Amino acid sequence: MKAVNSESDLLVASLGLVGGKNMFDKTIENLFQIKYPIIQGGMAWISDSSLASAVSEAGGLGVIAAGGAPGEIVRQEIIKTKNITSNPFAVNVMLLSPYAEEVAKVVVEEKVPIVITGAGSPEKYLDAWHEAGIKVVPVVPSVLLGTRMEKMGVDAVIVEGMEAGGHIGELTTMALVPQVVDALTIPVIAAGGIGDGRGMAAAAMLGAKGVQIGTRFLVCDECTVHENYKEQVLKARDTDTIVTGRATGHPIRGLKNKLAREFVKLEKSGASIEELEALGTGALQRAAREGDVAGGALMAGQIAGMVKERESAKVIIESVYKEAVEVIKKVSRNL
Ligand code: TUI
């Protein structure tokens, strides 16, 4: 930390506003060659070339989610994205996928500039990806995993709190981000519970160099998720998400619906992991592509309650950034 000379310097320093120590030092913009340090969440069955290219065109980092898709499907999405935008974009490789290995090869062949990994460690692919010039950014839910990833040589980490939608860890963004920031020297990107400029400003205060936003992009104009899914997110209140699957070791946050209630009931009755997993299989696809909002899995984060508008990806990115700068200025004026 820089020398602190007065009480007001101390306040400014504690707010993370000292040059080179906060989100606005352009670390992430330089690392990814993007205009805004806003990364779109890689949502399985949802984040395709349409959403990713719109976000990248608008100056954020668009992300194609490989989810559980085969390598050739992911390749098609990569090719479509390259045809729409010449800006950098990323592929999110979900490491629990049976196709993770082939997707890992496709991203090298297609010269994808950035790979984000979820639900595991990217260790076995790291050397091949780095040799191909790919920046590797794992999502981590704890200090221990963050430390392990830094030692492994990854380029940055996305620290995801349990406010996020989908597969989550146990800690909140507020508690987790500063602890990982303290433990690591590589850039930290905050995720989970961030949906507007206030959330982005808060993440900057915690020491994050960028943010990842999923749920708000889910309802945006360029997102091809089923209309019924969008309507459920737009209708959601603050208390409308629930975590299921703690018993299977794969806790998932999503909107409360018939499937989630059945899942919780089965979990409470001590059902086997196999039985629970059978109920979850194909559920996200059913909701995201077929619009089955009762029997499908409506994965979404806790900020669903404040997502009330359909906007373009460009409007979302520009307004989140502008609001973050405004609230930071407003708070610092009162010091
Ligand atoms: O991956 C996510 N969110 C997801 S993946 C997904 S698709 C899915 N479908 C069914 C079952 C499971 C997933 C929906 N949402 N977020 C990133 C994330 N990564 N959250 C937590 C983690 C994580 C967990 C364990 C990262 C690393 C990790 O490492 C364990 C190890 O192998 O050491």
Boltz pocket constraint, residues with backbone or C-beta under 6 A from the ligand:
constraints:
  - pocket:
      binder: B
      contacts: [[A, 42], [A, 44], [A, 67], [A, 94], [A, 96], [A, 117], [A, 118], [A, 119], [A, 120], [A, 121], [A, 139], [A, 140], [A, 141], [A, 145], [A, 160], [A, 165], [A, 166], [A, 167], [A, 168], [A, 169], [A, 250], [A, 299]]
      max_distance: 6.0
